[in-house]
Amino acid sequence: MNWDWHSYPVLYLDLNIEKYQRTDNLKEVIESLFRDWEKEYGAVSASESIAVRFREIIKSAHEKTGERVVVLVDEYDKPLVNNIHNREMFEFYRNELASLYSCFKSSAEHLRLVFLTGVSRFSHLTIFSGLNNIRDIADSDAFNSICGITEKELLTDFRDGIRELNLKFNISCEEVCHELKSRYDGYRFSAHGEDIYNPFSLVNVMEEGDFRNYWIQSGQATLIKEQLRNFNVDLASLFNTVCDLDELRGLDLENPRPVALLYQTGYLTIKGYEDDLYTLGLPNREVTQGFLSYLLPFYAGLNNSNTRFVVHSFVKDLERGDVEGFMNRLSSMFSSVSYEMNMEKEQNLHNALLILMKLLGLEVETEYRTSQGRIDLFIRTKKYYYIIELKFDRSAQEALDQINEKGYALPFTAGRREVIKIGVNFSTSSRTISEWDVGK
């Protein structure tokens, strides 16, 4: 394909560089950019209004270059996202952004293109008053791969990097590609689009020559954690949810919903599409491991620094069939849960266990369905099947009796793996596991 490259004056407004905890943060970011642009294009304005100055800069850039202006706004809603829990600051920055972006309408004759990125939906913010020609391309098949790396691009443009990883780790190029795919691929942003790789992580792998979790470590999901605190969220269903386009399309910052929040921030992605409904899931290993490692301390009271050690210890217990070691470790973990986390809600306990089990890398299912009912927690290792039933303020024996009475173990008794049944009681007064009974 032959591209007819043409130069245009570009005004790049990066709002991602500030945290916006003070009312003058946006002004400081804009002032620095405006001074440089006014000097470059000879724009002069006697007004202190950011809208008037921005309009004058756009007009001057057009007149000086003879070309209409391209405006790129990165994270256009960052000041609002960072103040989603602070109503006063949220309203302040809504007004500031409305003033800043108002110049787009009055400067239309000088503009070639305005391109904005962000996580929230335009219609709910009222910061683009009067603009009726904004095109949302977030779910367009034509633009699905605009912000990622396709499989074809990986194999074509990253051949040298794949070869270097092949030599460094002494694995075949096919194995390198498989590792890259499982770790960094899996993002999909439209109904009929193709899966794409995370470009940030992929470029860093090639630069550093190592398979690590790059994107997930580039910024912690503070907004996610704060929002999940406000919802009684069932993570098991959330990580495999079905929704329509209206719920998926954009995040309403004034009424955030967990599905839109996780999708727009990159922690959920499209896994399937049928009958106008989208199935969502975690995109890849990087997001699954990194995100769940970040959430586990939130649900289970762990220190972030010892999450990996705790997970490793649990794996060893389960692989050895050391039920007492596993349960004592689990009880100790829950005893350190912060009082900010309402463990009286059974859902929070299930979420903590789900996250932990997924991080173990074992085959684990919650609410596992049998012909007689649903097993609270079902785990497979090479040697064992674990069937775990949870009760709140009851007794461990009652939980174990339910496993036996409903025959939860029967479908698994014919295999070579040993079946271990565990009845567990969680005490809301002591906020931890108070007792457990084991049957085989």
Secondary structure, 3 states (H helix, E strand, C coil): CCCCCCCCCEEEEEHHHCCCCCCCHHHHHHHHHHHHHHHHHCCCCCCCCHHHHHHHHHHHHHHHHCCCEEEEEECCCHHHHCCCCCHHHHHHHHHHHHHHHCHHHHCHHHEEEEEECCCECHHHCCCCCCCCCCCCCCCCHHHCCCCCECHHHHHHHCHHHHHHHHHHHCCCHHHHHHHHHHHHCCECCCCCCCCEECHHHHHHHHHHCCCCCCCCCCCCCHHHHHHHHHCCCCHHHHCCCEECHHHHHCECCCCCCHHHHHHHCCCCEEEEEECCEEEEECCCHHHHHHHHHHHHHHHHCCCHHHHHHHHHHHHHHHHHCCHHHHHHHHHHHHHCCCCCCCCCCHHHHHHHHHHHHHHHCCEEEEEEEECCEEEEEEEECCCEEEEEEEEECCCHHHHHHHHHHCCCCHHHCCCCCEEEEEEEEEECCCCEEEEEEEEC
